[in-house]
Amino acid sequence: MGQPHAVVVGAGVGGLAAAAALARTGCAVTVFEKAPVLDPVAAGLALAPNALRALDALDAGEEVRKRSAPHGIGAIRRRDGRWLLRTGPHETQVRFGDAVSVLRYADLVDVLLQRLPPGALRTGSAVTAVEPGTTRQPARVATETGDVAADLVVLADGARSALRGELFLEHPGAVYAGFACWRAVVPWRPEDPLDFGETWGRGGTAGVLPLSGDEVYCYVTGNVPAGERAADERAEAVSRLEDWHEPLADLFAGARPEAVVRSDVWHVDTPLPAYHKGRVALVGDTAHAMTPNLAQGACQAIEDAVVLAHHASGSMAYVPTAVQSYTASRLPRTAALVQRSAQLAEAVQNDSPVLTGLRDTAAGLVGKVAPWQLAKYTRPVGDWRPPGEPRTAAR
């Protein structure tokens, strides 16, 4: 029997992590990416302790930490700049064993690419259809250059995956969350004082997160129709921050116009019935796209990769059983996080003066008299550990 072969569709974080994890089990992997070149978006990512543990399982955690800046699990202000609650890197390290690591998206992609076998990535190769296979028959993927057989297919082609729709015809797919996000990596002199964290306003949020070196990662969200675009997205982002505390608007104004990326936010609000079909497994946004409010999209994709490889690490003859076990392991956790993130998005995107005032008052009270509630809220998320790794006692 020859070396088992896994085909991964999509070279985002979930796809690359899955390919790296499967390669570690002795699988031959091929990653099909429709883009002609891999050109990661100029944005940042916050990786919580759960994602760092998953990266440790891929022997990538230390490299990611070296390229990152530490951040706390929660630091939130009002639009006028007054702090509502604040948890620093040290407190997060004590409670979860790691601080949040913030790094450039391109750096994470680079770390994962280094863990792929030579020649595994094929850019400019779109997958047009997938036959899921059976217990006895391999799966097949159709590409523009021909069909490829695979013992396992991993779908990682994003929130609005057309291939997912072919496998689950009755599922409604991803839906628009009602808001867009403007993101940019901008210059910053480390000697200039700057408070990192997120700000809650009316109808949106904004944030400034640290990066290694002389840049920071900035974002702002706003309630807009899907597909709407501005002639100048940098100017649009700046205008949304005009009456917010300093230096949010100034930071965006200092970005190169082409560096400001605008993305509509889509999520899989209705859980899929399963994260597998035949010999096909779905990971990351393809399986459970969520709003960015818990900063868990990439984190959950990396978890998916490690769990899938764990279940598929035996004989590839049992892939249909392995992907069923993968669904059982992942669907309850990720479906709950999709809903929790959507609930938080509804609260922070609210534009009612009364409701946002009540929201800020409640958050401020938690920050003052019960900061441990934040750890209690985030512990089920950040305390996850890879399969086989013992859990620590809650602090």
Buried (B, 14 or more C-beta within 10 A) or exposed (E): EEEBBBBBBBBBBBBBBBBBBBBBBEBBBBBBBBEEEBEBBBBBBBBBBBBBBBBBBBEBBEBBBEBBBBBBBBBBBBBEEEBBBBBBBEBBBEBBBBBBBBBBBBBBBBBBBEBBBEEBBBBEBBBEEBBBBEEEEBBBBBBEEEEBBBBBBBBBBBBBBEBBBEBBEEBEBBBBBBBBBBBBBBEBEEEEEEEBBBBBBBBBBBBBBBBBEEBBBBBBBBBBEEEEEBEEBBBBBBEBBEEBBEBBBEBBBBBEEEBBBBBBBBBBBEBBEBBBBBBBBBBBBBBBBBBBBBBBBBBBBBBBBBBBBBBBBEEBEBBBEBBBBBBEBBBEBBBBBBBBBBEBBBBBBBEEEEEBEEBBEEBBEBBEEEBEEBBEBBBBBBBBBBEEEEEEEEE
